[in-house]
Amino acid sequence: MGGDKGATLADVAERAGVSPSTVSRTMRGLSTVSPATRERVERAARELSFSISRSASSLVTGRTGRVAVLVPNLESWFLGAALAGMAPALAAEGLDMLVYSVTTPEERARFFDRLPARRNADALLVVSFALSPEERERLDDLGMPLVFVSQHEQDRPSVYVDDAEAALRGTRHLLNLGHRRIAYLEPADASGFAWSSRARLDGYRTALAEAGIEPDERLVRQVAEWRGPSLDAAVGRLLSLEEPPTAVFAETDDIAFRLLTVLRGANVAVPGRMSVLGFDDHAMASAWDLSTLSQPVRRLGREAVEVVRSVICDPEAGHGPHVVLPVELVPRGSTGPAPESRS
């Protein structure tokens, strides 16, 4: 593990006047090394023509220098944004990112049977992944730190938003605009996502109860999030009710985009006839002029890296912390006063 002249990590440590582990951290680019120490180690390494390999670093620290990330797919904007927040943060810590996209039942069975992350990483980030109880137990068998992202696990470090509180505030926004008939569209098939759908729906229902509005389950519809005709049919059923809704709360911006397309195709004015509220603040939400609840997706990724770094350095922190990030209402042109409230 030396350079051209056969220098070892111990040789560099001796010349720089530091420990071998400090040399390893410096050569891997970790931010925990002070600038002065880093300069001393790098100068010693240059003088000895030394460079450290990943395998050598692993021998010194017992770590691979990699963090595995488990996601239900690589198609959604949300997951792409979360990974985009993680990648530079991991790089700044000198850690590589190893992504496992586990989508089909066959892939799930294979992953949880083999648990490939066991040998390949120092920790596992589980991102919006709907786990069965058996799969959850299998992850505990990895014997490595687990950090959950965009989902709350009571007994493991988690970085997430309060979905129920956010949906409560979003529904209140529509109520404050005078809407009393508010529909709710939720994904029929989350394709492996742990969306906390129940929490968002609970927040919607709580807001209606606060306003003294009797729930009408005909206003709650499940639709395909990205593909399929079910949203068209759901909108048709809503519009054909004796008292159709004047607003729709879509559980994700992806649903809201499709909803806006269907409404415009049916010549339903937005927001004149129907207000639309989404959830996420997708990169295209501004272009669609979509009112939405903005969760800081890239920040979720960055905060998750900070948590995973801490639990790698201190395995005793494996049962915490819990980081709850804020959600902000972003009102745009897709929401307005209820038709009967307009002057």
CORWOGI-V273672 format. One line per field, one symbol per residue. phi: phi as a letter, one per 30 degrees, with the letter a starting at -180 (. if undefined). psi: psi as a letter, one per 20 degrees, with the letter a starting at -180 (. if undefined). A space follows every 50 residues. Layout:
phi->???
psi->???
//
This chain:
phi->.ccdcidcddddddddibdedddddddcidddcdeddedddddddddchc bccdddedddcibcibbdbcbdaccddeddddddddedddddcicdcccc cccdeddddddddchddeccacabccchcdcdedddddddddibdcbcbi accecbebbacddddddeddddeddddjdbccdbcbddbdhjdcdheddd dddedddddedicddbdddcbcbddcbjcddedddedddcdebddcabcc dbdedddddedddddchcdccecbdbbcbkieecddddhcdacccdddde dddddddddddddbedddcacccccdccdcdbddbaededcdd
psi->kabhjjqrhhgggghikrqhhhgghghjkqiipqggggggghgghghjlq qprghghhhgijqijqpqppqirjhqgghghghhhgghhghhjkpqpopo oogrhghggggighmhigiirirppoolooprhghghhhhihkrpppppk qopgjqpqorqngggghghghhghghjjphnorppqphojliqmikghgg hggghgggghjkppqoiiioqpqpghrrjhgghggghghiqhnqqiqpop hqhgghghggggghhjkopojghpqppaoglqhjhghilpproopnghhg gghhggghghhghnhijijrrpooqqpppnpbiiqrqqgiiq.
//
